[in-house]
Amino acid sequence: MNKTLLLILIIGIISSLSVYADELNSGDIAWVASAAALVMLMTPAVGFFYGGLVRNKNIVSTIAQSVAIFAVVSIVWVLWSYSLAFGPSINGVVGDLSRFGLNNVGAEPNNSYASTIPELLFFFFQLKFAAITPALIIGAFVGRINFRSLLIFIVLWATFIYAPIAHWIWNPDGWLRGIGAVDFAGGTVVHIASGVSALAAAIVIGRRKDAKNGNEFKPSNVPFVILGAALLWFGWFGFNGGSSLAANALAVSALVVTNTAAAAAAISWMFVDWIRKGKPSAVGLAIGAVCGLVAITPASGYVSVMSSIIIGLVAGIVSNLVANWRATRTKIDDSLDVFACHGVSGAWGALATGLFATLAVNSAGVNGFFYGNPYQVVVQLIAIVAVAAYAFIGSYLLLKIMSLLTNIRVSKEEEEKGLDHSQHGEEAYG
């Protein structure tokens, strides 16, 4: 009897898989699964990148925040945020809750997104984007946020900020998608959203107690910064190349332009530092590479290799200048210049997509300004402004409301001790 039941079970499993066998492509599945694993690496890489930039007393807390955010968003994305982003659209603004708890998300492809991989794999790939995006924000307020408040903010942000923005651009029925805005791998959804949210958070939470206008805090662990940047660079091949959602020539093109833009931005940021400070900075080289990766993200599936060099060079220069302007000319304490690196480079990348996109690279994409379609610049600008405004105002309001209900900032004494000790009871160097 047991053997009979086992045989029936095996036949049932094989039958259920064979229903989609003609639609699914094993090569595409293998590539997207590998790309998802690469992108997963990027969230702890952000922890190391940021951890090296902060002071010794906040290294553990900074890395712990990244890991905790990945865990929290993993659950939120399963329960409701995936459905809000990629479920059937409600007037182009947000998805409904028909996919709550991954209801009806399984081996069957969702032809609206990817016809050759299971929708469950598409969910898994997109989860990594949803997780890293709020992790980028923490660089704005490292060393001064209450850990409990951070977790609450992340749940709210993933629900009310990230999911609707992802819906606007990546859902086939999203309103920005409807007017023709494009974002191959997240320049607007990930980087503009996180960059301007970081700016809002820096304003609401306030400056570090010992921060002064123009005061520069030296990185505590330069090797951590370089390690984090290297892991981000490596993971970004999954970020951009995987966004083709297939093992095809477009994925290869995305890989090449991703690497090229990162290299160009690393060089341009380094030379700006060299001119301004008299020496080429190892930290600046690493930060510049990340800015190039940010800038090429929205364009990676639409532009040529030569265009990617221009995109990277401009990103390194502009983000460097904005970071220095913020530090010397304003009182905003965006501790690790998340806005300058992600907000500014992300906006430049989204705009550059409207300039340099060409159907010669992606026949399913668009032509940009330099290929006879000035309208693309207009819709890209609309997307940049809409996402930036929504993310900034939404994040500002969320944090303001939270500040009325709880202490989102640690006490002066806890800040002086460092969050490693005050929030986690641990330290990086015993």
C-alpha angles and dihedrals in degrees: 000000000000091000090052093051091047091051091050090050093051092048090050093052093048091048093051091051094045091058089075099029093105092051101043122081116208093206092053091047092051093048097046091045090051091046090052089054090051092051091048088060090059097070096060086039088061087053092056093042092052092036091060091050096053129072122276093258092061104041097099094044092050093052091042091053091056093050093044091050091053091053096046095046090047089064096040091050091053095047105043119328096077089054092047090052104037105017124103108304127254104210092321092292107093140346125257124245097255090116094049109150089007092294108186091358108129144102095334114097119241102227091201089069112015125355099192103050131058114265087235089064091048087053090049093050093048091048089068091057092048090051100048096046098070089038088065091059095064091075088075096063107022113154098024114058126098109243094224091051090048092057092049091049092050093053091050094043094049089050105040104025112026101038096052093045091050088049093051094056109022103035109087089230097044114126096236090047087051094059091048104262114152133200115171100193110358116295090140101022095047111018107031090042094050095039097055091039088056089052091052091048093050090053096047098041093042136214128319111268093244097040118118130182107281093005110144121210111207119226111258097211118026093179088058089053092052092043091051092048092048092051090047091051090050094046092047090071086068091042095057104018092047091054089077083072088213140070095249145119092279090060090053092050090050091052093052098047090045092057093042096051092047091052092048093050092046089055096045094047090048092052093048088053090046091054095043100040103024094240135070109248123222089206090049091051090054094045091047091054090053091050090053090050090051094049096049094047099088092039100041095101096043112040138072127246093256091052090051090059091056092046092051096045093051093046093055093050100042096044091048092052093047092049091052092045090052092050098046105029105036139048093226110122102207087163100204098023096250091162094051094047103035105019097043098036090043091052092047090049093050091049092045088055087061089050104042107025114124136183087222087075099037118017090193092052133069142270117245134212095286090051097054103277113103089165089074091066089054095053092044089054090049089052093048094050095042095049094042093049095046095045094046097045093040094049092045092052094045092053093043091052091046091050089058091054103037144002105273092178126064120241122269090254093051091048091051092050091047130243093265089070102027098045104027108017090231139104136208097228116035 
